[in-house]
Amino acid sequence: MASAWRAQTNLDASTQYYTFRVSDDVVGVSLDTTDPGGNYQGSIGAAQLKWLERKLAQAARDGDQVLIFSHHTSKTMTNLRTNPHHRGDERHGGAELVALLARHRQVLAWINGHSHKNDITPHKGEHGAPGFWEISTASHVDHPQLARVIEIADNHDGTLSLFTTLIESAAPHRTDFTDLSQTGLAALYRELSFNAPGARKTLAGNREDGNTELLLKKA
């Protein structure tokens, strides 16, 4: 009931960003990077940026580690056009957001999509502090149709590990056009996505963008 109330409150206030508890000592922060004017590239408004700064400061006080979630990647948050519904709400791009996250040692990762490509990027922390990882994952709609499970492990030696395991569809690689079962249709879609006009064959990323163990120093 509380979650439903919060969701309606967000909708009423046009604040589609929020925090949620991942585990006892890890908090998730979901950002709204979509452009209210309709452009496909992203950014966040000044009000949301200030809200994020407050949430990161609160996490530091509470001793929480932080995972950031958004649709857009740091490289695709380049649209700084003013929100047509809030002319005074200045927009902020990916480079500025990376700089903010780098100032907060408790940020472990920024998890996102948009590019439909597996891509893992290390970001350095400010003044030699531990940095964070940016983890982008391919889309279900385009080949290679991958999802990802991210797990956090405390190594009890002053480091944390992020395991980034990719999940592939169990559908067969060969299509049986007479099989209209759920599995058969999934196999058909696998073939269609691979052979679609304009399909990119680089979305799986490189080896280091797939199943990895990413190390971090504990904050």
N, C-alpha and C positions, 0 to 999 in steps of 0.2 A: 504494500500500500504506500509506504514511504517513497519507494522508487517511482511509482506511478505519479505521485504528487509532485516529485522533483521534476520528472519529465514534462508534465503539464506546465509547471512554473517556468522551466526553461523555454518552452514553446511560446508562452504568453509574453515573456520578456525578450524573445529573440536572442537568447544566450544558449546556443546549442553546444556548450562545453561544460565539463563537469569532472569531478574526481570520483574514484571508487576504490575500495579496498581489494588488493590482490591477495595479500597474506598478512600475517600479524605485523610484519615490519616492511611491507612493500605497498606503496600506493600508486594507482594508475591515474594519469591525467589525460583526459580525452579532449583534444582541441578541435575547434571548428575552423578549418582552413579554407573553406569554400568561399568563392567570391559572390557577395549578394547581388552584384550586377550581372552575373551569368558567365563571366569569363572562365575558361577551363583551367587557367593557372591560379595558384592560391596566394593567400596572405592571411594575416590576422589583424583585427582592429586594435586600437590603442587601449580600449577598455578591457579586451581579453588579455592583452599583453600585461597590463597592470594586475589583473586577476591571477595570471600565471605566476608573476613575481611573488605575489602574496602566498600562493599555494606552495611554491618552492621554499619560501622562508619558513612556512609552517611545518613542512616536512623535515626541514633541518632541525627545528626546535623539538619535534616529536621523535627524532632519530629514525625516520623512515627513509628507505631507498625509494627511488622514483623511476617509473616507466612512463614515457610520453607516447601518446598515440595520436595519429592524425591521418587524413587521407593523403595529403600532398607530402612530397619529399622536400628536403631543404633546397634542392636545385630547381624545383618547380614552383616554389613560392616566390614568384617574380612579378606578380600583378599587384601594383600598388595604387590602383585606381580607388578613389574615395567611394565609400559605401553610399549609394544613391539615396538610401533611407536615413542616413546619419552623416550629413556632410562634414561634421566636425570630428568624425572618428577616423583619424589618420591610420593608414594601413602599414603593416610592417612585414618585411620579407624574410626569406629563409636564412640569409646570412646573419641578420640581426637576431633571429631566434637561436641559431647555433651559438652565437656569442653569449646570449643569456644563459643557455643551458650549460655552457662551458664554465660559467662562474659558479656553478652549484655542484659540489663534489658528489652529492647523493644521487644525481641523475645517472642511471645505468645505461639506458638505451632510449632511442627515439625510433618507434616502430611505425611504418607507414607503407603506402602503396603507390597509387596513381600512375606510375610509369609502367606497370604490368611487367616489371623486370626484377629478377633477383639481384640485389646489389647490397653489399655490406661495406660501410664506410666508417673508418675510425675518425673521431674528432678529438683533438687535444684539449685538455683542460687549461684554464687560465693560470698563468704564472707557475707552470710545472705541476699543477694539481692533476689528479686522475681525470681522464677524459670520459667520453661515452661513445657508444657504438650507434650508428644509424643503420637500421635493418629494414630493407625494402623487400617485398615478396611479390612474386608473379601473380597474375590474375587467374581466376577460374574460367574466364571467358576466352582468353587467348592461349594458344600453345605456349608453354608446356602444361598449363592448367595445374598449377601447384598451390598448395597451402603450406603453412609452416607452424610448428609448435616451438615455442620458446620457453625454456626452463632455466631457472636460476638455482645455482648450487653454491653454498658456502663451503669453501675448501679448508676452512679453519687454519689458514696460514697467512691471513691478512689479505687474501684475494677472493674474488667471486668469479664463477664461470657462468657464461650464458651459452646454453646449447641451442642451436638453431636448426632443428630437424625439419626437412622438407617432407611433405606428404603428397604422394601421387595417387591419382585415381586407380581403383582396382579394375577398371573396365579393360577388356581385351584390346590389344593393339590392332587386331584384325576385325573388320566390320562384317557382320552377317546381316544383310539388308532385310532378311525375313524375321529377324529377332527384334520384336517390339517391346521386349521387357525393359525394365529400368536399366539393367546392365547393358542390354543391346543398344538402347538409345544413347547411353553414355559413351559407348564405343564409337557410335556413329558421330557423335559430336566431337570426340577426340580427332577423328579423321578430318571432319570439316574444318576444325580450328587449325590443323596443320596445313591444309591445302587452301585455306581462304586467300583470295587475292590480297596482296599486300601484307600477308602474314610475315612477321619478323621471326627469324630463326635464332636470334641472339638473346631472347628474353629469359632463358634459363640462367644467364650470367656465367661467370667463370667459376672454377672449382672453389675458390675462396669465398664465393657468395652463396654456397649451398649449405651442406651439413657441416657445421663448424662448432668449435669450442672457443668462445671469445673471453679472454681474461680481463679482469679489472681489479685495481687495488680498492679495498674497502675504504669508504669515506670515514 
